[in-house]
Amino acid sequence: MESRRRDMELLSNSMAAYAHIRANPESFGLYFVLGVCFGLVLTLCLLVLRLSCRPSPRPPARPGDLSEDDEDDDEEEDEEDTVDRAASESLLPVTEIPLESHGPGDGALAVNVFASAEELERAPRLEER
């Protein structure tokens, strides 16, 4: 019985709100715009706060400070990175717009299009090979 009463109250309140919005569309629009603006300002403040409270990046370690164990670990990591890069280079396709297909008068810009920054960095190395 209690749930039925709550349902009826919800329905009654919803109908009253709808009737008020129909009678005063300007105030509804004003409150809606104010809510959106408040949300945007709150989001902007939180974003600025997050950027300003970001910890400063650590300075890179000097090569003389590393012990022999750290150097061995770094060499192993470098070898693994090289293997990973070689595998990813062979798997990722490079997307490039050929420059010869566009004439100077057709209004097309001569731009190379790459799917990622890594491909853009790899392109000169591939051209050298």
C-alpha positions as CSV (number, residue, x, y, z in Angstrom):
1,M,0.0,0.0,0.0
2,E,2.9,2.3,0.8
3,S,4.6,1.8,-2.6
4,R,1.3,2.6,-4.4
5,R,1.0,5.9,-2.4
6,R,4.6,6.8,-3.4
7,D,3.8,6.1,-7.0
8,M,0.8,8.3,-6.9
9,E,2.8,11.1,-5.2
10,L,5.5,10.9,-7.9
11,L,2.9,11.0,-10.6
12,S,1.1,13.9,-9.0
13,N,4.4,15.8,-8.6
14,S,5.4,15.1,-12.2
15,M,2.1,16.4,-13.5
16,A,2.4,19.5,-11.4
17,A,5.9,20.2,-12.7
18,Y,4.8,19.6,-16.3
19,A,1.9,22.0,-15.8
20,H,4.2,24.7,-14.3
21,I,6.7,24.3,-17.2
22,R,3.9,24.6,-19.7
23,A,2.7,27.8,-18.0
24,N,6.1,29.4,-17.7
25,P,8.4,28.2,-20.5
26,E,10.7,31.3,-20.1
27,S,11.6,30.4,-16.5
28,F,12.2,26.8,-17.3
29,G,14.6,27.9,-20.1
30,L,16.3,30.3,-17.8
31,Y,16.8,27.6,-15.1
32,F,18.0,25.1,-17.7
33,V,20.6,27.5,-19.1
34,L,21.7,28.5,-15.6
35,G,22.2,24.8,-14.7
36,V,24.2,24.2,-17.9
37,C,26.4,27.3,-17.3
38,F,27.0,26.3,-13.6
39,G,28.0,22.8,-14.7
40,L,30.5,24.2,-17.3
41,V,32.0,26.7,-14.8
42,L,32.3,23.9,-12.2
43,T,34.0,21.7,-14.8
44,L,36.4,24.5,-15.8
45,C,37.3,25.2,-12.2
46,L,38.0,21.5,-11.5
47,L,40.1,21.2,-14.7
48,V,42.2,24.3,-13.7
49,L,42.6,23.0,-10.2
50,R,43.7,19.6,-11.5
51,L,46.3,21.2,-13.9
52,S,47.6,23.6,-11.3
53,C,48.0,20.9,-8.6
54,R,49.8,18.4,-10.9
55,P,53.2,17.3,-9.4
56,S,56.3,18.6,-11.1
57,P,58.1,16.1,-13.3
58,R,61.1,14.4,-11.8
59,P,64.4,15.4,-13.4
60,P,66.1,12.6,-15.3
61,A,68.7,10.7,-13.5
62,R,72.3,11.4,-14.5
63,P,74.3,8.6,-16.1
64,G,77.0,8.8,-13.4
65,D,74.5,8.1,-10.6
66,L,73.5,4.7,-11.8
67,S,75.0,1.6,-10.2
68,E,76.1,-1.4,-12.3
69,D,72.9,-3.3,-11.5
70,D,70.8,-0.5,-12.8
71,E,72.8,-0.2,-16.0
72,D,72.3,-3.9,-16.7
73,D,68.6,-3.6,-16.1
74,D,68.5,-0.6,-18.5
75,E,70.4,-2.5,-21.2
76,E,67.9,-5.4,-20.9
77,E,64.9,-3.0,-21.1
78,D,66.5,-1.3,-24.2
79,E,66.8,-4.6,-25.9
80,E,63.2,-5.5,-25.1
81,D,62.0,-2.0,-26.4
82,T,63.9,-2.6,-29.6
83,V,62.3,-6.0,-30.2
84,D,58.8,-4.5,-29.4
85,R,59.4,-1.6,-31.8
86,A,60.5,-3.9,-34.6
87,A,57.4,-6.1,-34.1
88,S,55.1,-3.1,-34.0
89,E,56.7,-1.5,-37.1
90,S,56.0,-4.6,-39.1
91,L,52.4,-4.9,-37.9
92,L,51.2,-1.3,-38.1
93,P,50.2,0.0,-41.6
94,V,51.4,3.5,-42.7
95,T,48.6,5.5,-44.3
96,E,49.9,8.1,-46.7
97,I,48.2,10.1,-49.4
98,P,50.3,10.0,-52.6
99,L,51.3,13.4,-53.8
100,E,51.2,12.5,-57.5
101,S,47.5,11.8,-57.5
102,H,46.6,15.5,-57.0
103,G,47.2,18.1,-59.5
104,P,48.1,21.7,-58.6
105,G,44.8,23.1,-59.8
106,D,42.4,20.7,-58.1
107,G,42.4,22.5,-54.8
108,A,43.8,19.5,-52.8
109,L,46.5,20.1,-50.3
110,A,49.6,18.0,-50.4
111,V,49.6,16.6,-46.9
112,N,50.8,13.3,-45.5
113,V,48.3,11.7,-43.2
114,F,49.6,9.3,-40.5
115,A,47.5,7.4,-38.0
116,S,49.7,8.2,-35.0
117,A,52.7,10.3,-34.0
118,E,54.8,7.1,-33.8
119,E,54.2,6.5,-37.5
120,L,55.1,10.0,-38.2
121,E,58.5,9.5,-36.5
122,R,59.0,6.2,-38.2
123,A,58.4,7.6,-41.7
124,P,61.8,9.3,-42.1
125,R,63.6,6.2,-40.9
126,L,61.8,4.0,-43.3
127,E,62.6,6.4,-46.2
128,E,66.3,6.2,-45.3
129,R,66.2,2.4,-45.6
